[in-house]
């Protein structure tokens, strides 16, 4: 599937306080500095200060976004942290 957004959100003031909250397998809230690398209905790839966060699932939707907060809904299957993608 084609990416819907690439690199659209710049890093905010990059503190060391990345906060990720997973509510069941239907919502993910991320607070802190990030940049969207890729966004499709099956995956969201984010660049964070110390690597990457990869979210895999189905029907993923970015519902709310600003410089420091992100809300993703859909069926979240896995969450992965990586030094490289």
Secondary structure, DSSP 8 states (H G I E B T S, - for coil): ---SBSS-S---S--S--EEEEETTTEEEEES--EEEEE-SSEEEEEETTEEEEEEEEEEEEEEE-SSEEEEEEEEEEEEEES--
